[in-house]
Amino acid sequence: MALSRPGEEDDMTFIQTFGKTFGTKRVTVTPGAEAPGRNVEVFDGLVQSKSVDFNVDTPIYEGDQLTWDDPRGGQQHVYATHVDVLDAGSRNMRHISVKWAKTPPVPASPSGNGHVIVVNGSNVNIALEGSTITQQVPIAAGYEQLADAVGRALALIEATQGLTLTR
């Protein structure tokens, strides 16, 4: 164990502090639907049996896909199901704890009196006049911005419902 100067531990991040004792993994974070428009990034994390801990400033949200190397070969692919931001105390104690599951979280069903169209590859689901759709398939990597743009376009179209054109 290396000796540290007085106050040096306060300058270290959570991952630096606990990573040297428990070890870290490189975790690839692919943005989910909660905060789309971000790039795929790689962060050091403390991977545990049902959670991964990151530095407090790590941009990670529920629905993000997490990937890391499996020591048995291949990779583990999981989804963030609950994110706790623990932003109190010294710098080396502030962190984000992400609970994960092997299946993606189910998004809330759309509600209201509009039409809803959900497209996943060649599968199209349409809900008319207040019907609901539950989709459990994540957006394929690389198509997040397209899905976000289509969602915004549909929201704008729905916002015009009931308006009449005048000349």
MIKEGU-327089 format. One record per residue: residue number from 1; x, y, z of N, C-alpha, C, O, CB in turn. Coordinates in steps of 0.05 Angstrom, whole numbers, padded with zeros to 5 digits. Glycine has a CB too. Example, Ala and Ser with C-alpha at 12.3 -4.5 7.8 and 13.67 -1.06 7.14 Angstrom:
2
- 1, 00264, -00114, 00156, 00246, -00090, 00156, 00264, -00066, 00156, 00285, -00066, 00169, 00226, -00089, 00181
- 2, 00257, -00045, 00142, 00273, -00021, 00143, 00258, 00001, 00157, 00268, 00023, 00161, 00282, -00012, 00114
END
This chain:
167
- 1, 00017, -00024, 00000, 00000, 00000, 00000, 00018, 00025, 00000, 00037, 00027, 00016, -00019, 00000, 00024
- 2, 00012, 00043, -00018, 00027, 00068, -00020, 00019, 00088, 00002, -00005, 00089, 00009, 00024, 00081, -00048
- 3, 00038, 00102, 00012, 00032, 00123, 00032, 00023, 00148, 00017, 00033, 00154, -00004, 00056, 00128, 00050
- 4, 00004, 00163, 00029, -00005, 00187, 00016, 00001, 00211, 00034, 00004, 00209, 00058, -00035, 00186, 00010
- 5, 00004, 00234, 00021, 00009, 00259, 00036, -00017, 00267, 00050, -00038, 00260, 00041, 00019, 00281, 00017
- 6, -00015, 00282, 00072, -00039, 00292, 00085, -00055, 00309, 00065, -00044, 00327, 00052, -00032, 00309, 00110
- 7, -00081, 00304, 00064, -00099, 00319, 00046, -00099, 00308, 00018, -00117, 00317, 00002, -00091, 00347, 00046
- 8, -00081, 00290, 00010, -00080, 00280, -00017, -00105, 00264, -00024, -00114, 00266, -00047, -00055, 00263, -00021
- 9, -00116, 00249, -00005, -00140, 00233, -00011, -00163, 00251, -00018, -00181, 00242, -00034, -00147, 00216, 00013
- 10, -00165, 00275, -00007, -00187, 00293, -00014, -00185, 00303, -00043, -00206, 00311, -00054, -00187, 00317, 00005
- 11, -00162, 00301, -00055, -00159, 00310, -00083, -00166, 00288, -00102, -00168, 00292, -00126, -00130, 00319, -00088
- 12, -00170, 00263, -00092, -00175, 00241, -00110, -00205, 00237, -00114, -00221, 00244, -00097, -00163, 00215, -00098
- 13, -00212, 00227, -00138, -00241, 00221, -00144, -00249, 00195, -00131, -00232, 00180, -00121, -00246, 00221, -00174
- 14, -00274, 00190, -00131, -00284, 00164, -00120, -00271, 00140, -00134, -00262, 00122, -00121, -00315, 00163, -00123
- 15, -00270, 00141, -00160, -00258, 00119, -00175, -00228, 00116, -00169, -00218, 00094, -00167, -00262, 00122, -00206
- 16, -00214, 00138, -00167, -00186, 00137, -00160, -00182, 00125, -00132, -00164, 00108, -00128, -00172, 00164, -00162
- 17, -00199, 00133, -00113, -00196, 00123, -00086, -00203, 00094, -00083, -00187, 00078, -00072, -00215, 00139, -00068
- 18, -00226, 00085, -00093, -00234, 00058, -00089, -00225, 00039, -00111, -00223, 00015, -00107, -00264, 00056, -00087
- 19, -00219, 00050, -00135, -00209, 00034, -00157, -00182, 00021, -00151, -00177, -00001, -00160, -00207, 00050, -00182
- 20, -00165, 00036, -00136, -00139, 00025, -00130, -00141, 00001, -00111, -00123, -00016, -00110, -00120, 00046, -00119
- 21, -00162, 00000, -00096, -00166, -00023, -00077, -00182, -00045, -00090, -00175, -00069, -00088, -00181, -00013, -00052
- 22, -00204, -00039, -00104, -00222, -00059, -00114, -00219, -00064, -00144, -00230, -00084, -00154, -00251, -00051, -00108
- 23, -00206, -00047, -00158, -00202, -00050, -00187, -00226, -00039, -00202, -00249, -00039, -00192, -00198, -00080, -00194
- 24, -00222, -00030, -00226, -00243, -00019, -00243, -00244, -00033, -00269, -00226, -00048, -00276, -00238, 00011, -00247
- 25, -00266, -00029, -00283, -00269, -00039, -00311, -00275, -00015, -00328, -00286, 00005, -00319, -00291, -00061, -00313
- 26, -00268, -00017, -00354, -00275, 00003, -00373, -00304, -00003, -00382, -00309, -00025, -00393, -00255, 00004, -00398
- 27, -00322, 00015, -00377, -00351, 00011, -00382, -00359, 00030, -00405, -00357, 00054, -00403, -00368, 00016, -00357
- 28, -00369, 00018, -00427, -00380, 00033, -00449, -00409, 00040, -00443, -00425, 00023, -00437, -00377, 00018, -00476
- 29, -00416, 00066, -00445, -00443, 00076, -00440, -00455, 00085, -00466, -00446, 00104, -00478, -00443, 00099, -00418
- 30, -00476, 00071, -00474, -00491, 00078, -00498, -00517, 00092, -00489, -00533, 00080, -00475, -00497, 00053, -00516
- 31, -00521, 00117, -00498, -00545, 00132, -00488, -00571, 00118, -00494, -00575, 00106, -00515, -00545, 00160, -00500
- 32, -00589, 00120, -00475, -00616, 00110, -00478, -00635, 00133, -00484, -00627, 00155, -00491, -00625, 00095, -00453
- 33, -00661, 00127, -00482, -00681, 00147, -00490, -00685, 00170, -00470, -00695, 00191, -00478, -00708, 00133, -00493
- 34, -00677, 00167, -00445, -00681, 00188, -00425, -00665, 00213, -00431, -00675, 00235, -00428, -00674, 00178, -00397
- 35, -00640, 00209, -00441, -00624, 00232, -00447, -00609, 00227, -00474, -00585, 00223, -00474, -00603, 00238, -00425
- 36, -00624, 00226, -00496, -00612, 00220, -00522, -00595, 00244, -00532, -00595, 00265, -00520, -00634, 00214, -00543
- 37, -00581, 00239, -00553, -00565, 00260, -00565, -00536, 00261, -00554, -00520, 00277, -00564, -00577, 00287, -00560
- 38, -00530, 00244, -00535, -00503, 00242, -00524, -00487, 00223, -00541, -00499, 00207, -00556, -00503, 00234, -00494
- 39, -00461, 00224, -00540, -00444, 00205, -00554, -00440, 00180, -00537, -00442, 00181, -00512, -00418, 00218, -00562
- 40, -00433, 00158, -00550, -00424, 00134, -00535, -00397, 00141, -00523, -00380, 00152, -00537, -00422, 00109, -00554
- 41, -00394, 00136, -00497, -00370, 00143, -00483, -00361, 00119, -00466, -00377, 00101, -00460, -00373, 00168, -00466
- 42, -00336, 00119, -00458, -00324, 00099, -00441, -00315, 00111, -00415, -00301, 00131, -00415, -00301, 00084, -00456
- 43, -00322, 00099, -00392, -00315, 00109, -00366, -00304, 00086, -00349, -00311, 00063, -00353, -00339, 00122, -00352
- 44, -00288, 00093, -00329, -00279, 00073, -00309, -00302, 00070, -00289, -00313, 00090, -00280, -00252, 00081, -00295
- 45, -00308, 00045, -00282, -00329, 00040, -00263, -00322, 00016, -00245, -00307, -00002, -00252, -00355, 00034, -00277
- 46, -00334, 00016, -00221, -00331, -00006, -00202, -00355, -00025, -00207, -00377, -00019, -00198, -00329, 00003, -00172
- 47, -00351, -00047, -00221, -00372, -00065, -00229, -00377, -00084, -00206, -00359, -00098, -00197, -00366, -00079, -00255
- 48, -00403, -00086, -00198, -00411, -00105, -00177, -00433, -00123, -00188, -00441, -00120, -00211, -00420, -00090, -00151
- 49, -00443, -00141, -00171, -00462, -00161, -00181, -00488, -00149, -00191, -00501, -00161, -00209, -00468, -00180, -00159
- 50, -00498, -00126, -00181, -00523, -00114, -00190, -00521, -00084, -00193, -00541, -00071, -00197, -00545, -00121, -00170
- 51, -00496, -00073, -00192, -00493, -00044, -00195, -00465, -00038, -00206, -00447, -00055, -00205, -00498, -00030, -00169
- 52, -00462, -00014, -00215, -00436, -00003, -00224, -00434, 00025, -00212, -00453, 00040, -00213, -00433, -00003, -00255
- 53, -00412, 00032, -00200, -00407, 00058, -00188, -00388, 00074, -00206, -00368, 00063, -00216, -00396, 00056, -00159
- 54, -00395, 00100, -00210, -00379, 00118, -00226, -00373, 00143, -00211, -00385, 00148, -00190, -00394, 00124, -00253
- 55, -00355, 00160, -00221, -00350, 00186, -00210, -00376, 00202, -00212, -00393, 00197, -00230, -00327, 00201, -00224
- 56, -00380, 00221, -00194, -00405, 00236, -00192, -00412, 00252, -00217, -00435, 00258, -00222, -00404, 00255, -00169
- 57, -00392, 00259, -00233, -00398, 00276, -00257, -00401, 00259, -00282, -00402, 00270, -00304, -00375, 00295, -00261
- 58, -00404, 00233, -00280, -00408, 00216, -00303, -00436, 00219, -00314, -00456, 00216, -00300, -00403, 00186, -00295
- 59, -00439, 00226, -00340, -00465, 00230, -00352, -00478, 00203, -00359, -00475, 00192, -00381, -00463, 00247, -00377
- 60, -00493, 00192, -00340, -00506, 00166, -00344, -00535, 00169, -00333, -00540, 00181, -00313, -00491, 00143, -00329
- 61, -00554, 00156, -00347, -00582, 00159, -00341, -00596, 00132, -00344, -00586, 00114, -00356, -00596, 00180, -00359
- 62, -00620, 00130, -00331, -00636, 00106, -00334, -00641, 00100, -00363, -00647, 00118, -00379, -00662, 00108, -00318
- 63, -00639, 00075, -00370, -00643, 00067, -00398, -00617, 00064, -00414, -00618, 00052, -00436, -00661, 00086, -00411
- 64, -00595, 00076, -00405, -00570, 00073, -00419, -00561, 00044, -00419, -00565, 00030, -00400, -00548, 00092, -00406
- 65, -00548, 00036, -00441, -00537, 00009, -00442, -00508, 00010, -00432, -00493, 00028, -00440, -00538, -00003, -00471
- 66, -00500, -00008, -00415, -00473, -00010, -00404, -00460, -00036, -00415, -00473, -00057, -00415, -00473, -00010, -00373
- 67, -00435, -00034, -00423, -00421, -00057, -00434, -00393, -00058, -00423, -00379, -00037, -00422, -00420, -00056, -00465
- 68, -00384, -00081, -00414, -00357, -00085, -00405, -00348, -00113, -00412, -00364, -00130, -00417, -00355, -00080, -00374
- 69, -00321, -00116, -00411, -00310, -00142, -00418, -00316, -00162, -00396, -00313, -00157, -00372, -00279, -00140, -00421
- 70, -00325, -00186, -00404, -00331, -00208, -00386, -00305, -00224, -00382, -00293, -00231, -00402, -00354, -00226, -00397
- 71, -00297, -00229, -00357, -00272, -00244, -00353, -00273, -00272, -00365, -00252, -00285, -00368, -00265, -00245, -00324
- 72, -00296, -00282, -00370, -00299, -00309, -00382, -00297, -00309, -00412, -00298, -00329, -00425, -00326, -00322, -00373
- 73, -00295, -00284, -00423, -00295, -00281, -00452, -00320, -00266, -00461, -00341, -00268, -00449, -00293, -00308, -00467
- 74, -00317, -00251, -00483, -00340, -00236, -00493, -00345, -00211, -00476, -00327, -00200, -00463, -00365, -00253, -00493
- 75, -00370, -00201, -00477, -00376, -00177, -00462, -00403, -00180, -00448, -00420, -00196, -00457, -00377, -00153, -00481
- 76, -00406, -00166, -00427, -00432, -00164, -00412, -00447, -00139, -00423, -00435, -00118, -00427, -00428, -00161, -00381
- 77, -00472, -00142, -00429, -00489, -00120, -00438, -00513, -00118, -00419, -00528, -00137, -00417, -00499, -00124, -00468
- 78, -00515, -00096, -00405, -00537, -00092, -00386, -00548, -00064, -00390, -00538, -00048, -00406, -00527, -00095, -00357
- 79, -00570, -00058, -00375, -00583, -00032, -00378, -00586, -00019, -00350, -00592, -00032, -00331, -00611, -00035, -00391
- 80, -00582, 00007, -00350, -00585, 00022, -00325, -00614, 00024, -00318, -00630, 00035, -00334, -00572, 00051, -00327
- 81, -00622, 00014, -00295, -00651, 00014, -00287, -00656, 00035, -00265, -00679, 00043, -00262, -00659, -00013, -00278
- 82, -00636, 00043, -00250, -00640, 00063, -00229, -00613, 00076, -00224, -00592, 00063, -00221, -00650, 00049, -00203
- 83, -00613, 00103, -00224, -00588, 00118, -00220, -00591, 00135, -00195, -00608, 00152, -00193, -00582, 00136, -00245
- 84, -00573, 00131, -00176, -00571, 00147, -00152, -00547, 00165, -00153, -00524, 00155, -00156, -00571, 00129, -00126
- 85, -00551, 00191, -00151, -00528, 00210, -00151, -00523, 00216, -00121, -00540, 00229, -00108, -00535, 00236, -00167
- 86, -00500, 00208, -00111, -00492, 00212, -00084, -00472, 00234, -00083, -00448, 00229, -00084, -00481, 00185, -00071
- 87, -00481, 00259, -00081, -00465, 00283, -00084, -00461, 00298, -00057, -00467, 00321, -00055, -00476, 00302, -00105
- 88, -00451, 00284, -00038, -00446, 00296, -00011, -00420, 00286, -00001, -00410, 00264, -00009, -00469, 00290, 00009
- 89, -00408, 00301, 00017, -00383, 00293, 00029, -00359, 00301, 00013, -00361, 00318, -00005, -00383, 00263, 00033
- 90, -00336, 00289, 00019, -00312, 00296, 00005, -00312, 00286, -00023, -00328, 00269, -00031, -00288, 00284, 00020
- 91, -00295, 00297, -00040, -00294, 00291, -00068, -00290, 00261, -00073, -00301, 00250, -00092, -00271, 00306, -00082
- 92, -00275, 00248, -00056, -00269, 00219, -00060, -00292, 00201, -00051, -00291, 00177, -00054, -00244, 00212, -00045
- 93, -00314, 00213, -00040, -00337, 00197, -00033, -00361, 00202, -00051, -00380, 00186, -00052, -00345, 00203, -00004
- 94, -00361, 00224, -00066, -00384, 00231, -00083, -00383, 00213, -00108, -00362, 00210, -00121, -00383, 00261, -00092
- 95, -00405, 00200, -00114, -00406, 00181, -00136, -00434, 00177, -00146, -00454, 00186, -00134, -00393, 00155, -00129
- 96, -00437, 00162, -00168, -00462, 00154, -00179, -00463, 00124, -00177, -00445, 00110, -00185, -00466, 00163, -00209
- 97, -00485, 00114, -00165, -00489, 00085, -00164, -00512, 00077, -00183, -00534, 00087, -00180, -00496, 00076, -00134
- 98, -00506, 00060, -00201, -00525, 00052, -00222, -00533, 00023, -00218, -00516, 00005, -00220, -00513, 00056, -00251
- 99, -00558, 00018, -00213, -00569, -00009, -00212, -00574, -00018, -00241, -00582, -00001, -00257, -00596, -00011, -00195
- 100, -00568, -00043, -00247, -00571, -00052, -00274, -00587, -00078, -00276, -00590, -00093, -00256, -00544, -00056, -00287
- 101, -00597, -00084, -00300, -00611, -00109, -00306, -00604, -00117, -00334, -00594, -00101, -00350, -00643, -00105, -00303
- 102, -00608, -00143, -00340, -00601, -00153, -00367, -00621, -00145, -00388, -00614, -00146, -00412, -00599, -00184, -00366
- 103, -00644, -00137, -00380, -00665, -00128, -00400, -00669, -00098, -00398, -00666, -00086, -00376, -00691, -00143, -00395
- 104, -00675, -00085, -00420, -00679, -00056, -00419, -00704, -00049, -00403, -00723, -00064, -00402, -00681, -00044, -00447
- 105, -00704, -00025, -00390, -00728, -00017, -00376, -00751, -00012, -00395, -00746, -00004, -00418, -00722, 00009, -00360
- 106, -00775, -00017, -00387, -00798, -00013, -00403, -00806, 00016, -00401, -00812, 00025, -00379, -00821, -00032, -00395
- 107, -00807, 00031, -00423, -00815, 00059, -00422, -00844, 00061, -00415, -00860, 00043, -00420, -00809, 00073, -00448
- 108, -00851, 00084, -00404, -00880, 00089, -00397, -00895, 00089, -00423, -00886, 00099, -00444, -00883, 00115, -00382
- 109, -00919, 00078, -00422, -00936, 00078, -00446, -00945, 00106, -00452, -00952, 00121, -00434, -00960, 00059, -00442
- 110, -00945, 00113, -00478, -00956, 00139, -00485, -00986, 00141, -00477, -01000, 00120, -00478, -00953, 00144, -00516
- 111, -00995, 00164, -00469, -01022, 00167, -00462, -01034, 00192, -00475, -01019, 00208, -00486, -01026, 00167, -00431
- 112, -01059, 00195, -00473, -01072, 00218, -00485, -01090, 00210, -00507, -01096, 00187, -00511, -01051, 00238, -00494
- 113, -01100, 00230, -00522, -01119, 00225, -00542, -01107, 00228, -00570, -01122, 00233, -00589, -01143, 00243, -00539
- 114, -01082, 00225, -00574, -01070, 00227, -00600, -01063, 00201, -00612, -01068, 00180, -00600, -01045, 00245, -00598
- 115, -01052, 00201, -00636, -01042, 00177, -00649, -01013, 00173, -00641, -00998, 00192, -00638, -01046, 00179, -00680
- 116, -01005, 00148, -00638, -00978, 00141, -00632, -00968, 00121, -00652, -00981, 00101, -00657, -00975, 00131, -00602
- 117, -00944, 00126, -00663, -00931, 00108, -00682, -00904, 00100, -00670, -00888, 00118, -00664, -00929, 00120, -00710
- 118, -00899, 00074, -00667, -00873, 00064, -00658, -00861, 00046, -00679, -00874, 00027, -00688, -00876, 00049, -00630
- 119, -00837, 00053, -00688, -00824, 00038, -00709, -00799, 00026, -00697, -00783, 00039, -00685, -00817, 00056, -00734
- 120, -00795, -00001, -00702, -00771, -00015, -00693, -00763, -00033, -00716, -00774, -00055, -00720, -00776, -00031, -00667
- 121, -00743, -00024, -00732, -00735, -00039, -00755, -00759, -00041, -00775, -00769, -00020, -00784, -00726, -00067, -00747
- 122, -00766, -00066, -00782, -00789, -00069, -00801, -00815, -00072, -00786, -00836, -00076, -00798, -00784, -00093, -00818
- 123, -00815, -00070, -00759, -00840, -00072, -00743, -00851, -00044, -00738, -00837, -00027, -00728, -00834, -00087, -00717
- 124, -00876, -00041, -00744, -00890, -00015, -00739, -00914, -00020, -00722, -00931, -00037, -00728, -00897, -00001, -00765
- 125, -00917, -00005, -00700, -00941, -00007, -00683, -00954, 00020, -00683, -00941, 00041, -00681, -00933, -00015, -00653
- 126, -00981, 00020, -00686, -00996, 00044, -00687, -01018, 00043, -00667, -01033, 00023, -00666, -01008, 00049, -00716
- 127, -01021, 00064, -00650, -01043, 00066, -00631, -01059, 00090, -00639, -01049, 00112, -00642, -01032, 00068, -00601
- 128, -01085, 00085, -00642, -01103, 00107, -00650, -01120, 00116, -00627, -01130, 00100, -00611, -01121, 00097, -00673
- 129, -01124, 00143, -00626, -01143, 00155, -00607, -01142, 00144, -00579, -01161, 00133, -00569, -01171, 00152, -00618
- 130, -01119, 00148, -00566, -01117, 00142, -00538, -01109, 00113, -00532, -01107, 00106, -00508, -01143, 00147, -00525
- 131, -01105, 00096, -00552, -01095, 00069, -00547, -01066, 00072, -00537, -01054, 00093, -00539, -01096, 00052, -00573
- 132, -01055, 00050, -00526, -01028, 00052, -00516, -01011, 00030, -00529, -01021, 00010, -00539, -01027, 00049, -00486
- 133, -00985, 00035, -00529, -00965, 00016, -00540, -00944, 00012, -00518, -00935, 00032, -00507, -00953, 00025, -00567
- 134, -00936, -00012, -00513, -00913, -00017, -00496, -00891, -00030, -00513, -00895, -00052, -00524, -00920, -00036, -00471
- 135, -00869, -00016, -00516, -00847, -00025, -00532, -00825, -00033, -00514, -00817, -00017, -00497, -00839, -00005, -00554
- 136, -00813, -00056, -00518, -00792, -00065, -00500, -00766, -00070, -00514, -00748, -00082, -00503, -00800, -00091, -00486
- 137, -00763, -00059, -00538, -00739, -00063, -00554, -00724, -00036, -00554, -00736, -00016, -00561, -00745, -00073, -00582
- 138, -00698, -00036, -00547, -00683, -00011, -00547, -00677, -00001, -00575, -00679, -00016, -00594, -00657, -00014, -00532
- 139, -00671, 00024, -00577, -00664, 00036, -00603, -00636, 00025, -00610, -00618, 00026, -00593, -00664, 00067, -00602
- 140, -00632, 00016, -00635, -00607, 00006, -00643, -00586, 00027, -00642, -00591, 00051, -00648, -00609, -00006, -00672
- 141, -00562, 00020, -00635, -00539, 00038, -00633, -00536, 00053, -00660, -00536, 00040, -00681, -00513, 00024, -00625
- 142, -00532, 00078, -00659, -00528, 00094, -00683, -00554, 00107, -00693, -00552, 00125, -00710, -00516, 00077, -00704
- 143, -00577, 00099, -00683, -00602, 00109, -00692, -00616, 00127, -00671, -00639, 00135, -00674, -00621, 00087, -00700
- 144, -00602, 00133, -00649, -00613, 00149, -00628, -00622, 00176, -00637, -00644, 00185, -00629, -00594, 00151, -00605
- 145, -00606, 00190, -00653, -00613, 00217, -00662, -00637, 00216, -00680, -00653, 00234, -00680, -00589, 00230, -00675
- 146, -00638, 00196, -00698, -00661, 00193, -00715, -00687, 00189, -00699, -00707, 00202, -00704, -00657, 00170, -00735
- 147, -00686, 00171, -00679, -00709, 00166, -00663, -00718, 00191, -00648, -00742, 00196, -00645, -00703, 00143, -00643
- 148, -00698, 00206, -00638, -00704, 00231, -00624, -00718, 00251, -00643, -00737, 00264, -00635, -00679, 00243, -00611
- 149, -00707, 00253, -00667, -00718, 00272, -00687, -00747, 00264, -00694, -00764, 00281, -00696, -00701, 00274, -00712
- 150, -00752, 00238, -00699, -00779, 00229, -00705, -00798, 00235, -00682, -00821, 00243, -00686, -00778, 00199, -00712
- 151, -00789, 00230, -00657, -00805, 00236, -00634, -00813, 00265, -00632, -00836, 00271, -00626, -00791, 00227, -00609
- 152, -00793, 00282, -00637, -00799, 00311, -00636, -00818, 00319, -00658, -00836, 00335, -00654, -00773, 00327, -00639
- 153, -00815, 00307, -00682, -00833, 00313, -00705, -00861, 00304, -00698, -00880, 00319, -00704, -00823, 00300, -00730
- 154, -00864, 00281, -00687, -00891, 00271, -00680, -00903, 00289, -00659, -00927, 00294, -00660, -00889, 00242, -00670
- 155, -00887, 00298, -00640, -00898, 00316, -00619, -00908, 00342, -00631, -00929, 00352, -00623, -00877, 00321, -00597
- 156, -00894, 00353, -00651, -00902, 00377, -00664, -00928, 00372, -00680, -00946, 00389, -00680, -00880, 00387, -00683
- 157, -00930, 00349, -00693, -00954, 00343, -00708, -00978, 00340, -00689, -00999, 00351, -00695, -00950, 00317, -00724
- 158, -00974, 00327, -00667, -00995, 00324, -00647, -01004, 00351, -00636, -01028, 00355, -00630, -00987, 00305, -00624
- 159, -00985, 00369, -00633, -00991, 00396, -00622, -01009, 00412, -00641, -01023, 00430, -00632, -00966, 00411, -00617
- 160, -01009, 00405, -00666, -01026, 00420, -00686, -01054, 00408, -00688, -01071, 00418, -00702, -01013, 00420, -00713
- 161, -01060, 00386, -00674, -01086, 00373, -00675, -01108, 00393, -00667, -01105, 00407, -00646, -01087, 00348, -00657
- 162, -01129, 00395, -00683, -01151, 00413, -00677, -01148, 00440, -00690, -01167, 00456, -00689, -01154, 00416, -00648
- 163, -01125, 00447, -00701, -01122, 00472, -00715, -01134, 00471, -00742, -01133, 00450, -00755, -01092, 00481, -00716
- 164, -01145, 00493, -00752, -01155, 00493, -00779, -01140, 00514, -00795, -01131, 00534, -00785, -01186, 00500, -00779
- 165, -01136, 00508, -00820, -01122, 00526, -00838, -01142, 00547, -00849, -01164, 00540, -00856, -01109, 00511, -00862
- 166, -01134, 00572, -00850, -01150, 00593, -00861, -01134, 00606, -00883, -01110, 00608, -00882, -01159, 00613, -00840
- 167, -01149, 00616, -00903, -01135, 00630, -00925, -01142, 00659, -00925, -01133, 00674, -00942, -01143, 00618, -00951
END
